[in-house]
Amino acid sequence: MDELFATLADPANDARGRAAEKEIQRRWSRSGSATIDLLMSWAQQSLAAKDYGRALDFLDQVVMLKPDYAEGWNRRATVFYLQDEYGKALSDIEKVLILEPRHFGALAGIGTIFEELDRKADALAAFEKALAIDPYLEDDVRKSIDQLKPDVEGEQI
């Protein structure tokens, strides 16, 4: 993984960087357990159907059965966020970052939550940290940074 993160951080080759990003995400999604993978699949189907309660039921099982699987916590944080349960989402993201401190998606999630809570300086810091790890993040992250910077740092003269 260290080699993939080094490739991801190197802006010299866009194609290699994007491929490294996809490979990192693919590796994060692998739980090593057929049962966990099935529960994650069911959770994703429930999430797509906006059946958040059912998705949480599956994800609760995932984090209970495999608490060292960062993506289970990350997916559950997403469901909590969609239910406006920001405290629970942040708690799960904290667990993600303990397991994988370079989880750029979780860092971007923190930024999004802090932005919603009008904690602009914290949101900006989280977005910038995520972008420093993965310079290929979605344009929404860059737009948020551009919008937050003047409020946090003041207008340039």
PyMOL commands that set and color helices and strands:
alter all, ss='L'
color gray80, all
select helices_A, chain A and resi 2-9+14-29+34-48+52-65+70-82+86-99+104-116+120-133+139-153
alter helices_A, ss='H'
color red, helices_A
deselect
rebuild
show_as cartoon
